[in-house]
């Protein structure tokens, strides 16, 4: 996954925290917990429980599960006793080896193949060779802004010859992964975090745990409703940084996910122009269509994938794709500030009088 900045990711979609109302002993109260140890970002858990200890049991479980997925999906670091995506990407004698991995890696990569087909190849976890070049130049540019430079197109084109998802071979029965192209590497930054959040949410739902919100670096997953039966309030941040209007939209939601991608989140500047991290596979350059794009749907993994894929599509193509899916709403924000939404998006918005 691409290493992510905590400060940047906190600018995605911010959960609006309403004032805590203290209630009589024994009735659910709202609690909050934080963690900084997963997916290189900040995680906030908000939920209702009768005691702090009861809440801590749930939040600690969430944080531990996130750390589990973080270690498995990390493409930059190896961990003792774990075969993760970093080891899958590694070469031995100039070749990738067949790696026996945890079933969670198998399931996530199978889902990544599904989203590849769904998006017509726009969401491609085999783009690591291209994305790693951008990551290298972006990191260097941030470290030394005076000498920031763009990757040579010749290098990007050469890397783009090694992004075929057919070179990712998954053997479910043996629980192995093999990359048959020695120049191909995986980058699951557009899907892994959302997929992990969704798995955790489903585990909690299976155990009848409700009234919680997971905010993992701006990737929000709502589990149920508030203790009084009210929906949760979610604000989608204004990407243009207007202090008088910090949020573009305020949503009223139960059991759903909100994921936002934006050109204002992770970028560096070359020659006075900013270049962000969402790379269009058609041009091998950062997509310039939108400043912000938000997905609201039931599945956090799907929302994560769509927020990146639709960022590289026209609004017309994005609408056509979403029309094939149930319960997915989108908000596009173009660089000139124009907001376009799918037909059902307005039904999710809060009335002005009820905004937190």
N, C-alpha and C positions, 0 to 999 in steps of 0.2 A: 504494500500500500504506500501511497505517497505520504511522506512525513508531513504532518499538518500543524500549523501554528495555532496555539490555544487562543490567542487574541483574535485571530481572524475567524476561526470557526465559531466563536461566541457571537459573531455578527450575523449568523444565518437567520434563524427564526427563534425568537426569544419568547419563552413562556412568561406570560404576565402573572406575577404573583399577587394575588389579592390578599388583603390583610388577614392575618391569622385570627380566628374567632375562638376564644377560649370557651369551652363548654363544660358542663358538669362532669365530675369524675365518672369514668366508665364509658363515656361516649367518645366516638372517634375524634381525634384532633389531627391537625395537619402538621407534618414534620418534614424536614429537609436534610439531605446529606450530600456531600461532595466527594469527588475522587479525581485524581490527576494521573492515574497509573495505566490508562488504557487508550489505545489508538492515538497517542500523542495529543490528547485534547482533554478538556474538562468535562466531567460528567456530573450532572445534578439529578438526584432522585427526590421527587416530592410525592408524599403519599399520606393517606389517613390510616391511623392505627389508634388503639386504645392507650398504648403506652409507648414511650421512647424505645424501650427494649424490644417490643413487638415490631416496631418500625425498623429498628437496627437489624433484626434478623433478616428482614426482606432486603433492605438496602445492601447489607454485607453480601448477601447471596448474589445480588445483581452485580456488584463490583467484582466479585470473584469470577463470575461467569464471563464478564467482559475481559478480565485479565487472561482467562483461558483462551478466548477467541483472539485476543491481541497477539499472544505468543504464537498461536498457530498461523495467523495470517500476516505476520511481520515479514516483509521482504528485505529488511535491512539488517536484522540481527538474528543470530542463532542462539539457542538456549540448550543448556545441558539436558540430555535425555529426551529431546523433542525433535522430531523431523517436521519442520515447518516449511513455509513457502520460500524462505531464504535458502534452505537446503535444496529445495526443488529447483530453484534458479541457479544454484551453484554448478560449476563445471569441475569434472575430474578427468584429467588427461584430454581436455578440449571437448568433452562430451558431457551431456546431462546423464545422470544415472537414473534408473528406475527407483523411486522412493516409496516406501511403505509409510502411509500417513494416517492420521486420525480420521475417523469417518466424517467428522465435521468439515474437514478440508474437501473430501470427496463431494459431500452434499452441497457445499458452497460453490465449488467449481461446476458441478452439474447445473446448478441454478444459473451460474454465469453463462453457460452455454445456452440455456433457455432464453435468457435476456438478449444474447447475441442474435438469436433467430428472431425474437420479438421485435428488435429494433433494426432489423435489416443490416446487422453488422456494425452499427454505430457504437454500441457499447461492447467493447472488445477487450477482455482482460489479457489478451496476448500482445497488447500494444506496449509492453514494458520496454522494448528496445528504443522506441521513439520517446516515450515519456521519461525514461532515465536521462536522455540527453537534455531535455527541457529542464528536468530537475537539477541537473548539474549546472547548467547555465544560469538558472534562476537563483540557486544557492550562491553561486559566485557573484552574481550581480547584487544580491542583497548584502553580501559580505564586503564587497568593494564597488559601491555604486558608480564611482567615477570611471571604472573600467568595465561596466556592464555591457554585455554584447548578446546578440542573438545567435542561436545555433546556426551553423552553415546549412543551407537547404540541401546541399549534397550529402551531408551526414544524415539528415533526417530521411532523405529519400533512400539512402542505403539501408538504414535501419528499418524502414517501412517494407522492405523486401522480406522481413522476417517477423511477420505478425499474423500468420495464418493460424486460426484456432484449430485447424486440422492437425497441427503439430502438438496439440495437447491431447495426450492419450490417457484416458482414465479407465482403469480396470476395477469396477465396483467389487467384484467377487474377491479379488486379492487385496483391495484397498490400496492400490498403487497409482502413482502419477508418473508419467514419463513425458519429457519434452524432447521430441525427435529432431528439432532444429537446434543446433548448438548456439545459434545467435538469437534465439527467442528467449524472452523472459516474461514472467507474469507480473502484472501490476493490477491489484484488485482494489485500488483506492476508491473506485467509483461504485463499489457494491458491497465490500466486505463488512464495513461498519453497519450499514443498514441491515444486512442479512443477519449479523450477529444480534443486533438489537431486537429484531423480529423473533429470533429463536428464544431469546430470554423472555420476551413478552408472552409468547405462547406457552412457555413453561409455567409462568406465573398464572396465566389464565387457566391452564389445566389443573392447577392447584387451588382454583377458586379465589385467587388473590386479585382484588380489584381496588380502584380508587388510587392508582399510582400513575405518575408521569416520569418517563425516562427522557432526559435531554442529554444526549451524548454528542457534545460538540455542535449543537444546533440541530442534530437529527432527533426529532421529537417523536416519541411513541406514547400514546395515551392508552391506558388500560382501564376501561370502565369510566365511571363518572365520579364526581365529588361525593363526599359522604352524605350530603343532603339531597342527592339526586340531580344536582345541577351540572351542566356541561362545564368543561374547562375552557378558560380563555387563553388564546394563543395569538400573539402579535407577529406579523411578518415585517421585518425591519425595512425601513426606507434605505435603499442602497446608496442614495445620494447624500446621506449624512446631514439631513436637515434637522437641526435640534428642535425646531418648532413643530415638526411633524415626524417623530421618530419611527412611526409604523405606518406602512401603506395600507394594511388591512388588519382587522381584528376578527378572529374566527371563534366560533362557539362550537366545541367538538367533544364527542365522546368516542372512545375506542377507535382510534384512528392514528395515522402517522402524518407528519408534516416534514417535508425535506425541501430545503432551498439550496440552489447552486447560484453562485454569483461571480461576476468578473472583478468585484471589489474585495474579494476575500483573500486570495493569495496571488500576488503579482510582484513584478519588479519593473523598473523603468529603464528603457534604453532610448536615448535621443529624445527625451521628453515624452515618450509614449509608454503607457503601461501595457504589460503582457502578462496575462493571467494563466492559470493552471489547467483550464479546460481546453484540451486540444482536439480540434476537429480532425477526424481521421481522413477526411477528404482533402484537406489542405495542409495538414501537419502543422498548422498554426493555431493559436488561440482563437476560438470562435468569437466573432464580433457582432453577432446578432442581438444579444441581450445583455443587460446589466444584471438582471436577476430573473430567476425562474423558480417557481414554487410548485410542488406537487402535494396534493392532499389525497390520501387513499387509505386503505385498510392495512396494507402490508408495507412495513418500513423498508424491506429489501427491495421491493418493486419501486417504492418512492425514490430510494437512493439511485437505482439504475436509471429510472426515467428522468430524474432531475439533470443528470449528465447527458443522456442521449438526446433529449429534446432541446437541450442548450445548443446542440449542433445541427438542429433541423429548423426548417422554416415553420412558421406558425401553422400553415396549411398542412404540412406533413405531420406536425405534432398532433394537430386535431384529428387527422385521419387515424393515427396510431391509437390515440386515447379512445376514439370511438369504438374500437374493437375490445376495449376493456371495461369492466364493470366497476363503478364506484370510484373513478379517478377524475379529479378536477385539477386544473392547471391555471396558474397565473404567470403571464409573460410580462416583463418590464423591459422595454427597449431603451437604448442609450439616450433618446430624446425625452424619456420620462413617460411615454405612452404605456398604459396598462391595458392588456387584453386578457380575458379569462374565458374558460369554458362555460357553457350555459348554466351548469349547476353550481358554479362557484359562489354566486351571490347568495344562495340559500344557506351557505355556511357562515356568512358574515354576521357579526353582532350589531344590533341596533346601537346607535351612538350613545343613547342614554345608559346602556349597560356596559360600556367599555370600562375595563379596570384601570 
